[in-house]
């Protein structure tokens, strides 16, 4: 089957041709483990998991690496500000490794709740300091690195293709934009290794040929991906915010160090989950986590189903109403599937339609439309075909629905409605009944009080 992927590098959809037949190597930028991962972050991992599942669906042997950044990521996402790990450790009164382990464990809990497959290997930056130093040495020996009073920097002027991923023209950067040059030779030069300001103050610092310090953020991905996937591999994924700085810098240092062009054949980037007025981010303080969704009565897989409503390259606007509709839609799918009798057959026509959708740059809205059409039509081979589709969708479509735990906010509305009825305030009672229905619940009155049931949209 032909697989087509949108390649950010060339700004077009291209047929996937593996470096090694039947195999694919994927590197996915992972979490910086200084705080909880919000649902916007998790959209990127849902996308990366879908990519892996799609390849396995097409009988590829997949080797996927996801890094864990536990040092070197500064607060500006470039080369200024505090190290995010050091800052979090100081704030919480813990050591950096405790912070990293705690927030990684929390991340893994959410990862599993979303039925995401763990990668072939999680690679931790602090466990690969030696190969990062080795890579910087190569760059220095080849004349691409230089030393300043605060670290080792990559000289972007010596890489003629710098800017090819983001297509930014260095000479056309905003004239009024403040760029702290310090001793940098060029405004786009970036840190490979940073020196400790005061030795012994940082929790995480290592000896190097250039001085005591710690690696920059970008060097870890080049070093770890090359160790496990080779100096030339198939696919690199991440969020679209990685394009102009992190991934641009990865390309520059990797192609110069390894003498390859291209270093990666296909660059794939997921779009933001947006709030009204901007993207969801930790810095804004306006984040939602999987645990918070659960506290409000939402199933984690309902969020996953919600993300399938938009293509991974398209921005998706967050709304509680949208998630409520997704949860009702997922429950409705499961209910209808449960009512279908298994005839033991497969419907190859619909499996092909589904395959064509997921192989077309992970077109999940179309894939879901195929599933819904399969369920609705009077045809053979439904259950076995749905089982095939579930290997990609991973939505627990055959899950036995348990009696719903009533969220506290829903119970509060229902109690207020009972009070309104007791006081013969019928208009308020009707308003609150309609509000419950909007949130996916039906209230039924009884002599004992009331009962609540999930509204499935019918």
C-alpha positions in Angstrom: 0.0 0.0 0.0 1.2 3.5 -0.8 1.8 5.7 2.3 1.9 9.4 1.9 3.3 11.8 4.5 3.5 15.6 4.6 7.1 16.5 4.8 7.7 19.9 6.5 11.1 20.1 4.9 9.6 20.2 1.3 6.2 21.6 2.3 4.3 18.9 0.5 2.9 15.4 0.8 5.3 12.8 -0.4 5.2 9.0 -0.9 7.0 7.3 1.9 10.1 5.4 0.8 12.0 3.7 3.7 15.7 3.7 4.0 15.6 -0.1 4.7 12.7 -2.0 3.1 10.0 -3.1 5.6 11.5 -1.1 8.4 11.1 2.5 9.7 13.0 4.5 12.3 11.2 7.3 14.1 12.5 9.8 16.5 9.9 11.8 18.5 10.7 14.8 20.6 9.6 14.0 24.1 8.7 15.8 27.3 10.8 18.2 29.4 9.9 16.7 32.8 9.7 19.7 35.0 5.9 19.9 35.3 2.8 18.1 34.3 2.2 17.5 30.6 -1.0 19.2 29.5 -3.5 17.9 27.0 -2.0 20.2 24.3 1.4 18.4 24.8 -0.4 15.0 24.7 -1.9 15.8 21.3 1.6 15.5 19.9 2.1 12.0 21.4 -1.3 10.9 20.1 -0.1 11.9 16.7 3.2 10.1 17.1 1.5 7.0 18.3 -0.9 7.1 15.3 2.1 7.3 13.0 3.7 4.2 14.6 0.4 2.3 14.6 -0.2 3.2 10.9 3.2 1.7 10.0 2.6 -1.4 12.1 -0.8 -1.7 10.4 1.1 -1.8 7.1 3.4 -4.5 8.4 6.4 -2.4 9.0 8.9 -3.1 11.7 9.0 0.1 13.7 11.9 1.4 15.9 10.7 4.5 17.8 12.8 6.6 20.1 11.4 9.3 22.4 13.7 11.4 24.4 13.2 12.6 28.0 14.7 16.1 28.6 15.9 16.3 32.2 18.6 18.9 31.7 19.6 21.7 29.4 16.2 23.1 28.3 16.3 26.8 29.1 13.2 28.7 29.8 13.3 30.7 26.5 13.5 27.5 24.4 16.7 29.0 23.1 19.9 29.9 25.1 18.7 32.3 27.7 17.0 32.1 31.1 17.2 29.4 33.7 17.3 25.7 33.1 13.7 24.5 33.5 14.8 21.5 35.6 16.9 23.5 38.0 14.2 26.1 38.3 11.6 23.5 39.2 13.8 21.8 41.7 14.5 25.0 43.5 10.8 26.0 43.5 9.7 22.6 44.9 12.7 22.1 47.3 13.7 18.8 45.7 16.6 17.6 43.7 16.4 17.7 39.9 16.4 13.9 39.5 13.4 13.6 41.9 11.6 16.3 39.9 12.3 14.5 36.6 11.3 11.0 37.9 8.0 12.3 39.5 6.8 14.2 36.4 7.9 11.5 34.0 5.9 8.9 36.1 2.8 11.3 35.9 3.3 11.6 32.2 3.4 7.8 31.8 0.2 7.4 33.7 -1.5 9.8 31.2 0.3 8.0 28.3 -1.3 4.7 29.3 -4.7 6.2 29.9 -4.7 7.3 26.3 -3.7 3.8 25.2 -0.5 5.0 23.6 2.2 2.4 23.0 5.5 3.2 24.7 8.4 3.6 22.3 11.1 1.1 21.6 13.2 3.1 24.1 12.9 6.2 26.2 16.3 8.0 26.1 17.1 10.3 29.0 19.4 13.3 28.4 21.4 12.9 31.6 22.1 9.2 30.8 23.8 10.2 27.5 26.1 13.1 28.5 29.1 11.2 27.1 27.8 10.9 23.5 26.7 14.6 23.6 30.3 15.6 24.5 31.6 13.4 21.7 29.3 15.0 19.2 30.4 18.5 20.3 34.0 17.4 19.9 33.3 16.4 16.3 31.8 19.7 15.6 34.7 21.5 17.1 37.3 19.4 15.2 35.4 20.2 11.9 35.4 24.0 12.7 31.7 24.4 13.4 32.0 25.2 17.1 33.7 28.0 19.0 34.2 28.9 22.6 32.9 32.0 24.5 33.1 32.9 28.2 29.7 31.2 28.8 29.9 28.1 26.6 30.5 26.4 23.3 28.4 27.6 20.4 27.6 26.4 16.9 28.6 28.8 14.1 25.5 28.9 11.9 27.2 31.0 9.2 29.3 27.9 8.3 26.1 25.9 7.5 24.9 27.2 4.2 21.5 25.5 4.5 20.6 27.0 7.9 17.0 28.0 7.9 15.9 25.4 5.3 13.3 23.7 7.6 11.6 26.9 8.8 12.4 28.8 5.6 13.4 31.8 7.7 15.8 34.2 6.0 18.4 35.2 8.6 19.1 38.6 7.0 15.4 39.5 7.1 14.8 38.9 10.9 13.0 41.9 12.4 15.4 44.8 12.7 13.9 45.9 16.0 14.0 42.4 17.6 16.3 42.4 20.6 18.8 39.6 20.3 21.4 39.3 23.1 24.5 38.7 21.1 27.0 38.7 24.0 30.0 37.0 22.4 28.1 35.1 19.7 29.4 35.5 16.2 25.9 35.4 14.6 22.4 36.1 15.9 21.3 32.5 15.1 24.3 30.8 16.8 23.2 28.4 19.5 24.7 26.8 22.6 26.1 23.3 22.4 27.5 23.3 26.0 26.9 25.9 28.7 29.4 26.6 31.5 28.3 26.7 35.1 28.2 30.3 36.3 29.4 29.2 39.8 30.7 25.7 40.0 28.9 23.6 42.5 25.7 25.6 42.6 23.9 23.8 39.9 22.5 20.3 40.8 23.4 19.0 37.3 26.8 19.7 35.9 29.5 17.6 34.3 33.2 17.9 33.4 34.0 18.4 29.7 37.0 19.3 27.6 35.8 22.9 27.7 34.8 23.4 31.3 32.4 22.3 34.0 28.8 22.7 32.8 25.9 21.1 31.0 24.7 20.4 27.5 22.4 22.6 25.4 18.9 21.4 24.7 19.4 20.7 21.0 22.5 18.5 21.1 20.7 15.7 23.1 18.3 14.9 20.3 21.1 14.8 17.6 23.3 12.6 19.8 20.6 10.2 21.0 18.8 9.8 17.7 22.0 9.0 15.9 23.0 6.5 18.6 19.8 4.4 18.3 18.7 5.1 14.7 21.9 5.9 12.9 23.4 9.0 11.2 20.6 8.9 8.6 17.0 7.8 9.5 13.5 8.0 8.2 11.2 10.2 10.3 11.5 12.9 13.0 8.3 14.2 14.7 7.4 17.0 17.1 5.2 20.0 17.7 5.1 22.8 15.2 6.7 25.1 17.7 9.9 23.0 17.3 10.3 24.0 13.7 12.0 27.4 13.9 14.6 26.8 16.6 14.9 23.3 18.0 14.6 21.3 14.8 16.4 23.9 12.7 19.4 23.6 15.1 19.2 19.8 15.2 19.5 19.7 11.4 22.5 22.1 11.3 24.6 20.4 13.9 23.7 16.8 12.7 24.3 17.4 9.0 27.6 19.1 9.8 28.8 16.5 12.2 27.8 13.4 10.2 28.4 14.8 6.7 24.9 13.8 5.5 22.3 15.6 3.6 19.5 15.0 4.5 20.0 13.8 8.0 16.3 12.9 8.3 14.2 12.1 5.2 10.7 13.2 6.6 10.0 15.9 9.1 6.5 15.7 10.5 4.9 18.3 12.9 1.7 18.4 14.8 -0.4 21.6 15.2 -1.3 23.2 18.5 -4.3 22.6 20.7 -5.6 26.1 21.0 -7.5 28.0 23.6 -9.6 30.9 22.6 -6.9 33.6 22.2 -3.8 31.4 21.9 -2.2 28.1 22.3 -2.4 26.0 25.5 1.0 26.4 27.3 2.5 26.0 30.7 3.9 29.5 30.6 0.4 31.0 30.3 -0.8 29.0 33.3 -3.9 28.1 31.3 -3.5 24.3 31.0 -5.7 21.3 31.5 -4.4 17.8 32.3 -5.9 14.4 31.8 -6.5 14.1 35.6 -8.5 17.4 35.5 -10.6 16.0 32.6 -11.3 12.9 34.7 -12.3 14.9 37.7 -14.9 16.6 35.5 -16.3 13.3 34.4 -14.5 12.8 31.1 -12.9 9.6 29.9 -9.3 10.1 28.6 -10.1 8.3 25.4 -12.9 10.8 24.8 -10.1 13.4 24.5 -8.3 11.2 22.1 -11.5 10.8 20.0 -11.8 14.6 20.2 -8.4 15.0 18.6 -9.4 12.8 15.7 -12.0 15.4 14.7 -9.1 17.4 13.1 -6.1 16.5 11.0 -2.9 16.4 13.1 -1.5 19.3 11.0 -4.6 21.5 11.6 -5.0 23.6 14.8 -7.7 22.3 17.1 -9.6 24.6 19.4 -10.3 23.3 22.8 -13.8 23.6 24.3 -15.6 21.6 27.0 -18.6 21.4 24.7 -16.5 19.8 22.0 -15.2 17.2 24.5 -18.7 16.5 25.8 -19.8 15.9 22.2 -16.8 13.6 21.6 -17.6 11.6 24.8 -21.2 11.2 23.8 -20.1 10.2 20.3 -17.6 7.6 21.6 -20.2 6.1 23.9 -22.7 5.9 21.0 -20.1 4.1 18.9 -19.5 1.5 21.5 -23.2 1.0 22.2 -23.9 0.5 18.5 -20.9 -1.9 18.1 -22.2 -4.0 21.0 -25.5 -4.4 19.2 -23.9 -5.9 16.1 -23.8 -9.6 15.7 -20.3 -11.0 14.7 -20.7 -13.0 11.5 -17.0 -13.9 11.5 -16.3 -12.2 8.2 -14.3 -9.2 7.1 -15.5 -6.5 4.8 -12.4 -5.8 2.6 -14.0 -2.9 0.9 -14.3 -0.9 4.1 -10.9 -2.1 5.4 -9.4 -0.7 2.2 -11.3 2.6 2.6 -9.9 2.8 6.2 -6.4 1.9 5.1 -6.5 4.6 2.3 -7.5 7.2 4.9 -4.8 6.4 7.5 -2.2 6.0 4.8 -3.0 9.4 3.4 -1.0 11.4 5.9 -3.0 10.1 8.9 -6.4 11.4 7.7 -8.2 10.6 10.9 -11.4 12.5 10.3 -11.9 10.4 7.1 -10.9 7.2 8.9 -13.6 7.9 11.6 -16.1 8.6 8.8 -15.4 5.2 7.2 -15.9 3.5 10.6 -19.2 5.3 11.1 -20.4 4.4 7.6 -19.4 0.8 8.2 -21.5 0.6 11.4 -24.6 2.3 9.9 -24.8 0.3 6.6 -26.5 -3.1 6.3 -23.5 -5.1 5.2 -21.5 -8.1 6.2 -18.2 -8.3 8.1 -18.7 -5.4 10.5 -17.2 -6.7 13.8 -14.1 -8.3 12.3 -13.5 -5.1 10.3 -13.9 -2.9 13.3 -11.3 -5.1 15.2 -8.9 -4.4 12.3 -9.5 -0.6 12.6 -9.2 -0.7 16.3 -5.5 -1.6 16.0 -5.0 1.9 14.7 -7.7 3.8 16.5 -7.0 2.4 20.0 -10.3 3.7 21.4 -11.5 0.7 23.4 -14.3 0.3 20.9 -15.3 -3.0 22.4 -15.2 -1.8 26.0 -18.1 -2.9 28.3 -19.6 0.3 29.5 -19.8 0.4 33.3 -22.4 2.4 35.3 -21.3 6.0 35.1 -19.8 7.6 38.2 -21.7 10.9 38.4 -19.4 13.9 38.4 -19.8 16.3 41.3 -20.7 19.2 39.1 -23.5 17.2 37.5 -24.8 16.1 40.9 -24.8 19.7 42.0 -27.0 20.8 39.1 -29.4 17.9 39.6 -29.7 18.7 43.3 -30.5 22.4 42.5 -33.1 21.2 40.1 -34.7 19.0 42.8 -34.8 22.1 45.1 -36.5 24.1 42.3 -39.1 21.3 41.8 -39.8 21.1 45.5 -40.4 24.9 45.5 -42.6 24.5 42.4 -40.2 26.7 40.4 -41.0 24.9 37.1 -39.2 27.3 34.8 -35.9 26.9 36.8 -36.4 23.2 37.0 -36.8 23.0 33.2 -33.8 25.2 32.6 -31.6 23.0 34.8 -33.0 19.8 33.2 -31.9 21.2 29.8 -28.5 22.1 31.1 -28.0 18.6 32.3 -29.0 17.3 28.9 -26.5 19.6 27.2 -23.8 18.1 29.4 -24.8 14.6 28.4 -27.1 13.5 31.3 -30.9 12.8 31.6 -32.6 13.3 35.0 -35.5 11.0 35.9 -37.7 12.0 38.9 -38.9 9.4 41.4 -40.6 9.4 44.8 -37.2 8.9 46.4 -35.8 11.9 44.5 -34.1 11.6 41.1 -31.9 9.3 39.0 -29.3 10.3 36.5 -28.5 8.5 33.3 -26.0 9.2 30.4 -27.7 10.8 27.4 -26.5 9.0 24.3 -27.9 11.6 21.8 -31.1 9.7 20.9 
